[in-house]
Every structure is written in C-alpha cells, then in structure tokens.
Amino acid sequence: MPKHTLYLVTHERGQHPITGKTKPYHWSYFIQIKLEDGANEGIAHQLHGMPGSFYYKGPENVDLSKSGDLKEELEVGEVDGSLLDSVHEVLENVRIDSVESSGWNCQDWALDGFTKLKEKGFVYDHLTPEAVKNWLKET
C-alpha cells in the first residue's frame, strides 16, 4: 500500500470583534490522498464546536485547495494506506476538555493527538510538540 503524507494544518479564524486581536488558529490533521489537477484531496481529522462543547466526528473527506482560510500545512509524518483507520482510532481516544472556561481548544487536542500519533509511529521521530507549536504559532 502507498504511504500518505500526514500534515498538521492551520486555518485562520479572523479577528476578535472587540479586541481586534487575531483569534487562535484552528488546527487539524490532514492525510493527503490525491494531489493533482489543482486539487489537494484527503482526509481531515479535527474538532468541531466551541469551548465546553467540542466534539470529534471522525474522518472527513476534504479538498484543501477549496479552503479559503488555510494558513499553513506542516508535514509531520506518514501513514501507510492500510493504516488510515488507525489514525482515526488514535484520535477518537484523545481527551476532549468539556470545561468552557478552561481555555482548552483544538490546538491542545491536536498536540495531545500528536504525542499519541508519534507513539504509534505515524509522526517523524525528530519532531517534538514544542517545535510544532513554535512553527504553527499565530504570529
């Protein structure tokens, strides 16, 4: 089976309407399946919702070329085609904080997932959560 590139992807969420500050980026995982004819198709793994009511709904078919808010794609690993479901199994078991006032968000979920994906061999050995967080920061 072919190997597919695993990315951590960030999406811009605009400015806070009162403070004018940049909102934290939305982070998700993307497994690239097809890159041709201007399309960047694959499988996304991400949280939905808002603080206190985040949820993970599993793999989603997406085309990143149609995402108007895409900021960065950081290559973090590879997934063998026969193990695509294993990524879902890992990420569905990442803890989701349900306390609205905790400040916890999709970035925390993605970093926790990063550690678990690395333990399973999907993330390159040389990458650390700290390095990823630094590369994908808002400014």
Summary of the structure (lengths in Angstrom):
residues: 139
radius of gyration: 14.9
end to end distance: 38.4
largest distance: 50.1
contacts: 380
relative contact order: 0.23
helix: 27%
strand: 35%
